[in-house]
């Protein structure tokens, strides 16, 4: 799994955990909902600036979006 995919999975999980829609996150981060969707599908790689905007909107540390989660057994 490459870093785009790791971020996609983490972004979707964190957004759902906070019960936010892509539109909610887009509004809070100053990005478009289409761009948020593209990041969640790993269609695009987010810049460091965008990573910071998303992390701030989700109220998490940016690194949380980039850490590969170990599946529970």
DRENBALUM-847629 format. One line per 10 residues: number of its first residue (from 1); their letters; for each residue x, y, z of N, C-alpha, C, O, CB. Coordinates in nm, 4 decimals. Atoms other than C-alpha are relative to their C-alpha. Glycine has a CB too. Example, Ala and Ser with C-alpha at 12.3 -4.5 7.8 and 13.67 -1.06 7.14 Angstrom:
% residues 2
1) as) 0.0890/-0.1190/0.0000/1.2300/-0.4500/0.7800/0.0900/0.1200/0.0000/0.1936/0.1181/0.0665/-0.0992/0.0027/0.1246 | -0.0820/-0.1190/-0.0060/1.3670/-0.1060/0.7140/-0.0770/0.1090/0.0730/-0.0261/0.2198/0.0899/0.0414/0.0462/-0.1415
***
This chain:
% residues 73
1) xxxxxxxxxx) 0.0855/-0.1175/0.0000/0.0000/0.0000/0.0000/0.0903/0.1241/0.0000/0.1757/0.1398/0.0873/-0.0974/-0.0004/0.1236 | -0.0833/-0.1201/0.0048/0.1535/0.3316/-0.1035/-0.0588/0.1087/0.0900/-0.1683/0.0934/0.1440/0.0132/0.0516/-0.1452 | 0.0382/-0.1048/-0.0938/0.1300/0.6540/0.0954/-0.1325/0.0664/-0.0366/-0.2074/0.1073/0.0520/0.1086/0.1043/0.0070 | 0.1301/-0.0550/0.0412/-0.1625/0.7867/-0.1127/-0.1133/-0.0863/0.0529/-0.2143/-0.0349/0.1009/-0.0089/0.0106/-0.1538 | 0.1040/0.0924/-0.0465/-0.3626/0.4766/-0.0223/-0.0123/0.0019/0.1519/-0.1228/-0.0058/0.2056/0.0298/-0.1424/-0.0480 | 0.0025/-0.0086/-0.1458/-0.2642/0.4973/0.3447/-0.0773/0.1241/0.0427/-0.1626/0.1180/0.1312/0.1438/0.0027/0.0576 | 0.0706/-0.1235/-0.0341/-0.3811/0.8582/0.3573/-0.1480/-0.0111/-0.0331/-0.2322/0.0369/0.0427/0.0616/0.1193/-0.0738 | 0.1398/0.0158/0.0400/-0.7010/0.7689/0.1724/-0.0784/-0.0773/0.1057/-0.1871/-0.0357/0.1460/-0.0092/-0.0716/-0.1356 | 0.0670/0.0842/-0.1004/-0.7916/0.4961/0.4228/-0.0148/0.0753/0.1319/-0.1216/0.0740/0.1931/0.0787/-0.1313/0.0224 | 0.0044/-0.0727/-0.1270/-0.7034/0.7095/0.7250/-0.0950/0.1190/-0.0062/-0.1690/0.1447/0.0887/0.1396/0.0475/0.0383
11) xxxxxxxxxx) 0.0890/-0.1149/0.0148/-0.8854/1.0151/0.5935/-0.1458/-0.0435/0.0091/-0.2250/0.0171/0.0813/0.0260/0.0716/-0.1335 | 0.1386/0.0495/-0.0016/-1.2043/0.8183/0.5317/-0.0393/-0.0451/0.1409/-0.1484/-0.0135/0.1883/-0.0173/-0.1173/-0.1004 | 0.0282/0.0500/-0.1355/-1.1825/0.6493/0.8749/-0.0178/0.1156/0.0989/-0.1142/0.1177/0.1754/0.1138/-0.0930/0.0477 | 0.0077/-0.1123/-0.0933/-1.1160/0.9722/1.0653/-0.1232/0.0865/-0.0268/-0.1884/0.1329/0.0667/0.1268/0.0852/-0.0092 | 0.1173/-0.0792/0.0358/-1.3877/1.1591/0.8763/-0.1275/-0.0691/0.0486/-0.2167/-0.0048/0.1039/-0.0057/0.0224/-0.1527 | 0.1173/0.0749/-0.0468/-1.6399/0.8840/0.9508/-0.0079/-0.0009/0.1528/-0.1163/0.0123/0.2096/0.0041/-0.1443/-0.0532 | -0.0031/-0.0015/-0.1467/-1.5289/0.8689/1.3171/-0.0579/0.1298/0.0548/-0.1217/0.1308/0.1600/0.1437/-0.0190/0.0509 | 0.0489/-0.1307/-0.0438/-1.6131/1.2388/1.3437/-0.1367/0.0324/-0.0596/-0.1868/0.1440/-0.0458/0.0997/0.1086/-0.0376 | 0.1337/-0.0113/0.0595/-1.9428/1.1838/1.1582/-0.0112/0.1233/-0.0901/-0.1069/0.2004/-0.0827/-0.1068/0.0061/0.1102 | -0.0028/-0.1107/0.0944/-1.8496/1.4330/0.8886/-0.0205/-0.0537/-0.1411/0.0251/-0.1630/-0.1746/0.1331/0.0784/0.0103
21) xxxxxxxxxx) 0.0107/0.0329/0.1416/-1.9494/1.4242/0.5248/0.1212/0.0598/-0.0724/0.1946/0.1410/-0.0161/-0.1348/0.0534/-0.0608 | -0.1063/-0.0605/0.0796/-1.7027/1.5037/0.2492/-0.0249/0.1499/-0.0140/0.0694/0.2290/-0.0144/0.0092/-0.0668/-0.1393 | 0.0348/-0.1413/0.0113/-1.8880/1.8335/0.2125/0.0348/0.0763/0.1279/0.0857/0.1881/0.1217/-0.1489/0.0154/-0.0314 | -0.0365/-0.0622/-0.1280/-1.8445/1.9111/0.5849/0.1508/0.0231/0.0064/0.1969/0.1318/0.0408/-0.0460/-0.0882/0.1191 | -0.1455/-0.0098/-0.0050/-1.4730/1.8405/0.5626/0.0510/0.1030/-0.1003/0.1428/0.1795/-0.0706/0.0640/-0.1366/-0.0272 | -0.0407/-0.0969/0.1019/-1.4404/2.0418/0.2434/-0.0192/0.1424/0.0510/0.0687/0.2271/0.0354/-0.0797/-0.0213/-0.1301 | 0.0290/-0.1340/-0.0514/-1.6028/2.3438/0.4061/0.0988/0.0390/0.1097/0.1498/0.1511/0.1106/-0.1440/0.0069/0.0538 | -0.0911/-0.0291/-0.1118/-1.3861/2.3204/0.7191/0.1444/0.0166/-0.0450/0.2205/0.0913/0.0165/-0.0078/-0.1103/0.1034 | -0.1398/-0.0024/0.0438/-1.0642/2.2704/0.5239/0.0273/0.1029/-0.1099/0.1428/0.1319/-0.1411/0.0398/-0.1367/-0.0488 | -0.0183/-0.0957/0.1091/-1.1250/2.5235/0.2468/0.0313/-0.0665/-0.1328/0.0844/-0.0028/-0.2238/0.1097/0.0962/0.0343
31) xxxxxxxxxx) -0.0225/0.0762/0.1228/-1.1038/2.2528/-0.0199/-0.1349/-0.0358/-0.0615/-0.2392/-0.0161/0.0008/0.0841/-0.1285/0.0282 | 0.1265/0.0416/0.0621/-1.3628/2.1238/-0.2631/-0.0330/-0.1434/0.0408/0.0556/-0.2238/0.0695/0.0078/0.0119/-0.1548 | 0.0446/0.1360/-0.0320/-1.5689/1.8150/-0.1885/0.0516/-0.0983/-0.1047/0.0828/-0.2127/-0.0716/-0.1545/-0.0065/0.0084 | -0.0530/0.0875/0.1061/-1.4551/1.6720/-0.5244/0.1457/-0.0359/0.0276/0.1872/-0.1496/0.0051/-0.0125/0.0684/-0.1385 | -0.1406/0.0253/-0.0300/-1.0913/1.7074/-0.4182/0.0130/-0.0941/0.1195/0.0965/-0.1844/0.1186/0.0740/0.1321/0.0276 | 0.0002/0.0907/-0.1153/-1.1602/1.5433/-0.0813/-0.0311/-0.1416/-0.0475/0.0351/-0.2367/-0.0059/-0.1037/0.0458/0.1075 | 0.0358/0.1315/0.0541/-1.3265/1.2554/-0.2693/0.1145/-0.0619/-0.0779/0.1390/-0.1821/-0.0676/-0.1225/0.0111/-0.0892 | -0.1133/0.0509/0.0788/-1.0289/1.2232/-0.5036/0.1122/-0.0479/0.0916/0.1773/-0.1483/0.0626/0.0528/0.1090/-0.0961 | -0.1018/0.0432/-0.0969/-0.7918/1.2029/-0.2049/-0.0437/-0.1305/0.0641/0.0378/-0.2215/0.0798/0.0237/0.1088/0.1089 | 0.0509/0.1222/-0.0643/-1.0134/0.9389/-0.0393/0.0035/-0.1203/-0.0941/0.0101/-0.2341/-0.0478/-0.1427/0.0223/0.0493
41) xxxxxxxxxx) -0.0098/0.1100/0.0972/-1.0045/0.7317/-0.3599/0.1449/-0.0265/-0.0401/0.1723/-0.1167/-0.1193/-0.0836/0.0317/-0.1248 | -0.1433/0.0087/0.0331/-0.6240/0.7751/-0.3784/0.0236/0.0302/-0.1479/0.1179/-0.0213/-0.2079/0.0555/-0.1403/0.0349 | -0.0178/-0.0423/0.1390/-0.6684/0.9308/-0.7235/0.1047/0.1098/-0.0111/0.1691/0.1238/-0.1151/-0.1326/0.0483/-0.0584 | -0.0976/-0.1090/-0.0015/-0.4485/1.2274/-0.6271/0.0823/-0.0082/0.1273/0.0387/-0.0638/0.2281/-0.0700/0.1380/-0.0110 | -0.0862/-0.0095/-0.1175/-0.1609/1.2847/-0.3888/-0.0146/0.1405/0.0572/0.0002/0.2388/-0.0153/0.1498/-0.0319/-0.0355 | 0.0168/-0.1296/-0.0652/-0.2208/1.5645/-0.1393/0.1363/0.0603/0.0326/0.2286/-0.0104/0.0731/-0.0849/-0.0141/0.1283 | -0.1230/-0.0700/-0.0369/0.0498/1.8246/-0.0877/0.0090/0.0101/0.1523/-0.0874/-0.0188/0.2232/0.0050/0.1415/-0.0649 | -0.0183/-0.0186/-0.1435/0.1917/1.8938/0.2563/-0.0953/0.1081/0.0507/-0.1491/0.0966/0.1609/0.1470/0.0372/0.0322 | 0.0920/-0.1075/-0.0378/-0.0164/2.2125/0.2664/-0.1422/-0.0539/0.0157/-0.2103/-0.0225/0.1133/0.0028/0.1132/-0.1049 | 0.1336/0.0584/-0.0051/-0.3364/2.0195/0.1917/-0.0104/-0.0970/0.1171/-0.1124/-0.1005/0.1859/-0.0333/-0.0716/-0.1325
51) xxxxxxxxxx) -0.0031/0.0909/-0.1142/-0.2400/1.7540/0.4457/-0.0239/0.0785/0.1287/-0.1014/0.0354/0.2142/0.1350/-0.0758/0.0064 | 0.0177/-0.0846/-0.1185/-0.2159/2.0311/0.7070/-0.1411/0.0546/0.0114/-0.1976/0.0578/0.1208/0.0982/0.1147/-0.0030 | 0.1374/-0.0529/-0.0015/-0.5518/2.1814/0.6088/-0.0986/-0.1078/0.0437/-0.1884/-0.0819/0.1238/-0.0391/0.0540/-0.1396 | 0.0907/0.1099/-0.0339/-0.7242/1.8442/0.6341/0.0170/-0.0400/0.1460/-0.0817/-0.0604/0.2167/0.0248/-0.1214/-0.0916 | -0.0258/0.0374/-0.1393/-0.5568/1.7556/0.9650/-0.0615/0.1025/0.0950/-0.1226/0.0659/0.1954/0.1518/-0.0125/0.0257 | 0.0575/-0.1046/-0.0850/-0.6596/2.0897/1.1134/-0.1528/-0.0088/0.0018/-0.2150/0.0057/0.1071/0.0444/0.1392/-0.0489 | 0.1459/0.0112/0.0084/-1.0178/2.0461/0.9910/-0.0519/-0.1206/0.0779/-0.1624/-0.1172/0.1319/-0.0438/-0.0099/-0.1461 | 0.0396/0.1208/-0.0737/-1.0293/1.6985/1.1482/0.0431/0.0052/0.1470/0.0071/-0.0818/0.2263/0.0598/-0.1237/-0.0666 | -0.0538/-0.0148/-0.1358/-0.8543/1.8224/1.4662/0.0860/-0.1195/0.0398/0.0704/-0.1765/0.1478/-0.1140/0.0176/0.1005 | -0.0960/0.1077/-0.0257/-0.5805/1.5586/1.4409/0.1386/0.0481/-0.0401/0.1520/0.1469/-0.1123/-0.0384/-0.1304/-0.0777
61) xxxxxxxxxx) -0.1359/-0.0282/0.0431/-0.2037/1.5658/1.4041/0.0154/-0.0489/-0.1442/-0.0389/-0.1539/-0.1786/0.1049/-0.0679/0.0947 | -0.0162/0.0421/0.1397/-0.1000/1.5477/1.0354/0.0533/-0.1429/-0.0146/0.0147/-0.2144/-0.1070/0.0932/0.0955/-0.0711 | -0.0570/0.1341/0.0071/0.0975/1.2300/1.1033/-0.1036/-0.1108/0.0108/-0.0819/-0.2209/-0.0397/0.1014/-0.0170/0.1079 | 0.1055/0.1013/-0.0121/-0.2240/1.0457/1.1913/-0.0558/-0.0399/-0.1361/-0.1073/-0.1504/-0.1528/-0.1129/0.0517/0.0888 | 0.0503/0.0297/0.1343/-0.3199/1.0656/0.8250/0.0978/-0.0861/-0.0798/0.0623/-0.1407/-0.1842/-0.0280/0.1296/-0.0753 | -0.1037/0.0678/0.0775/0.0045/0.8999/0.7171/0.0499/-0.1301/0.0605/0.1354/-0.1970/0.0024/0.1144/0.0909/-0.0179 | -0.0454/0.1214/-0.0682/0.0475/0.6122/0.9615/-0.0847/-0.1190/-0.0439/-0.2071/-0.1176/-0.0315/-0.0067/0.0173/0.1539 | 0.0704/0.1201/0.0421/-0.0408/0.2709/0.8243/-0.0527/-0.0733/0.1230/0.0219/-0.1028/0.2163/0.0925/-0.0919/-0.0836 | 0.0645/0.0682/-0.1115/-0.2870/0.1008/1.0569/0.0233/-0.1510/-0.0116/0.0135/-0.2082/-0.1202/-0.1520/0.0320/0.0036 | -0.0191/0.1444/-0.0048/-0.2143/-0.2567/1.1612/-0.1354/-0.0637/0.0258/-0.2006/-0.0304/0.1247/0.1040/-0.0410/0.1099
71) xxx) 0.1308/0.0628/-0.0229/-0.5251/-0.4747/1.1231/-0.0011/-0.0810/0.1296/0.0965/-0.1475/0.1643/-0.0371/-0.0905/-0.1183 | 0.0152/0.0778/-0.1231/-0.6543/-0.6261/1.4461/-0.0286/-0.1451/-0.0369/-0.0944/-0.1738/-0.1369/-0.1139/0.0581/0.0899 | 0.0221/0.1426/0.0235/-0.6542/-1.0044/1.4685/-0.1020/-0.0552/0.0938/-0.1331/-0.1742/0.0881/0.1281/-0.0771/0.0136
***
